[in-house]
């Protein structure tokens, strides 16, 4: 009986570690979500199925960064304030 008490938790831990190793990393899920958001139609505002496991805050950031990039407000993958201001008429 004593070995059963020690073996069960060890077995459970091993199974959980194996299951965790079989899944995708969160970064992989985020990348897949980003690809799905980029590929969806512009008029489609629904959350892609590929984003179902992504935290809402992270999904919001993916959508916002995709919009900003689509508007041409980025340079070398980073937000460029000057590019944003070019089309606004600010500073003229």
C-alpha positions in Angstrom: 0.0 0.0 0.0 2.8 2.3 0.8 4.3 1.9 -2.7 0.9 2.7 -4.3 0.9 6.0 -2.5 4.3 6.9 -3.8 3.8 5.5 -7.3 0.5 7.2 -8.1 1.8 10.8 -7.7 5.0 9.9 -9.6 3.0 8.4 -12.4 0.6 11.3 -12.6 3.5 13.7 -12.7 5.1 11.8 -15.5 1.9 11.7 -17.5 1.4 15.5 -17.0 4.9 16.2 -18.2 4.4 14.1 -21.3 1.1 15.8 -22.1 2.7 19.2 -21.7 5.5 18.3 -24.0 3.1 17.1 -26.7 1.3 20.4 -27.0 2.4 23.5 -28.8 4.2 26.3 -27.1 2.2 29.5 -26.4 4.6 31.3 -28.8 3.6 28.9 -31.5 -0.1 29.4 -30.8 0.4 33.2 -31.0 2.3 32.9 -34.3 -0.5 30.8 -35.8 -3.1 33.3 -34.5 -1.2 36.2 -36.1 -1.1 34.4 -39.4 -4.8 33.7 -39.2 -5.6 37.3 -38.4 -3.4 38.6 -41.3 -5.0 36.1 -43.8 -8.7 36.8 -42.9 -10.7 39.1 -45.0 -10.7 42.8 -44.1 -14.4 42.9 -43.4 -14.3 39.8 -41.2 -14.0 40.9 -37.6 -14.6 37.5 -35.9 -11.9 35.8 -33.9 -10.2 33.1 -36.0 -10.4 29.5 -34.6 -6.6 29.5 -34.5 -6.8 32.2 -31.8 -9.1 30.3 -29.4 -6.3 29.5 -26.9 -4.8 32.9 -26.9 -5.4 35.3 -24.0 -7.7 38.1 -24.9 -5.1 40.8 -24.2 -2.6 39.1 -26.5 -5.3 38.7 -29.2 -6.1 42.4 -28.9 -2.4 43.2 -29.4 -2.2 41.0 -32.4 -5.2 42.7 -34.0 -3.9 46.2 -33.2 -0.4 45.4 -34.6 -1.9 44.0 -37.7 -4.0 47.1 -38.3 -1.1 49.4 -37.6 1.1 47.5 -40.0 -1.7 47.5 -42.6 -1.9 51.3 -42.4 1.8 51.5 -43.2 2.8 52.9 -39.8 5.7 50.6 -39.3 9.3 50.6 -40.4 11.4 47.5 -40.0 8.7 45.9 -38.0 8.5 48.8 -35.4 5.9 51.6 -35.0 7.1 54.7 -36.7 5.4 57.9 -35.4 6.5 59.9 -38.5 4.8 57.5 -40.9 1.6 57.8 -38.9 1.8 61.6 -39.0 2.6 61.8 -42.7 -1.1 61.1 -43.6 -2.7 63.1 -40.8 -1.7 66.6 -42.0 0.0 67.2 -38.6 3.0 69.5 -38.6 2.0 71.3 -41.8 
